[in-house]
Amino acid sequence: MSIDVTIREETTSGDVLQELALQLASERLTVAELIRSRVEAEVRAHHASSDPTPYRGLVQPERHEKRLYSTRPPRRIDETIISQIKRR
C-alpha cells in the first residue's frame, strides 16, 4: 500500500516557499528513507524543468562544486550522489 505525503516549506509568516508531493511505498519508513525520497523527487523535478534557475533542493552542492560549475551551464544532478552526501 502506498501513501501520499506533501512536504511544504513555509516562512515564519506562513508563505509557502516550496511544496513537494511524494508517493511513498509504505506508511512506515525511516527518516533516511524520507530524506532520500525527497531528494530524489527534487532532482527529478529539477531535471524535468526547462527553467534555468539553479538547483534549490534540500541538499545543496558543496562550495567547491558551486564554484566549479558557476561559469558553466547547469548539468544534470545525480540523486544517488546527493543522497550519499546527505548521509554524511
C-alpha positions as CSV (number, residue, x, y, z in Angstrom):
1,M,0.0,0.0,0.0
2,S,1.4,3.4,-1.0
3,I,0.8,6.6,0.8
4,D,0.9,10.2,-0.5
5,V,2.8,12.8,1.6
6,T,3.1,16.5,0.9
7,I,6.2,18.3,2.2
8,R,5.7,22.1,2.4
9,E,8.4,24.6,3.3
10,E,7.0,27.8,4.8
11,T,8.3,31.1,6.2
12,T,7.5,32.0,9.7
13,S,4.7,34.2,8.3
14,G,3.2,31.3,6.5
15,D,4.2,32.0,3.0
16,V,4.8,28.8,1.1
17,L,8.4,28.6,-0.3
18,Q,8.2,25.1,-1.8
19,E,5.7,22.3,-1.9
20,L,6.6,18.7,-3.0
21,A,4.3,15.7,-3.2
22,L,5.8,12.3,-2.5
23,Q,4.4,8.9,-3.1
24,L,5.9,6.5,-0.5
25,A,5.8,2.7,-0.7
26,S,4.8,2.3,3.0
27,E,3.4,4.1,5.9
28,R,6.4,3.1,8.0
29,L,9.8,4.4,6.9
30,T,13.0,5.8,8.4
31,V,14.0,9.4,8.4
32,A,16.8,8.5,6.0
33,E,14.3,6.9,3.6
34,L,12.1,10.0,3.8
35,I,15.1,12.3,3.0
36,R,16.2,10.1,0.2
37,S,12.7,10.1,-1.3
38,R,12.6,13.9,-1.1
39,V,16.0,14.4,-2.6
40,E,15.3,12.1,-5.5
41,A,11.9,13.8,-6.2
42,E,13.6,17.3,-6.1
43,V,16.3,16.2,-8.5
44,R,13.7,14.6,-10.9
45,A,11.7,17.8,-10.8
46,H,14.8,19.9,-11.4
47,H,15.7,17.8,-14.5
48,A,12.2,17.8,-15.8
49,S,12.0,21.6,-15.6
50,S,13.0,23.8,-18.5
51,D,13.6,26.7,-16.0
52,P,17.3,27.6,-16.0
53,T,17.3,28.6,-12.3
54,P,19.9,26.9,-10.1
55,Y,19.0,23.7,-8.1
56,R,17.3,24.7,-4.8
57,G,16.9,21.3,-3.1
58,L,17.2,20.2,0.4
59,V,20.9,19.1,-0.2
60,Q,23.0,21.7,-1.9
61,P,26.3,21.2,-3.8
62,E,29.3,21.9,-1.7
63,R,31.2,25.2,-2.0
64,H,33.9,23.9,-4.4
65,E,31.2,22.3,-6.6
66,K,29.3,25.6,-6.8
67,R,32.5,27.4,-7.8
68,L,33.5,24.8,-10.3
69,Y,30.1,24.9,-12.2
70,S,29.2,28.5,-11.7
71,T,30.7,29.6,-15.1
72,R,29.3,26.5,-17.0
73,P,25.8,25.7,-18.0
74,P,23.9,23.7,-15.4
75,R,24.5,20.0,-15.5
76,R,22.4,17.0,-14.5
77,I,22.5,16.2,-10.8
78,D,22.9,12.6,-9.8
79,E,20.4,11.9,-7.0
80,T,22.4,8.9,-5.7
81,I,25.4,11.1,-5.1
82,I,23.3,13.8,-3.4
83,S,21.7,11.2,-1.2
84,Q,25.1,9.9,-0.2
85,I,26.3,13.4,0.7
86,K,23.3,13.9,2.9
87,R,24.0,10.7,4.9
88,R,27.5,12.0,5.9
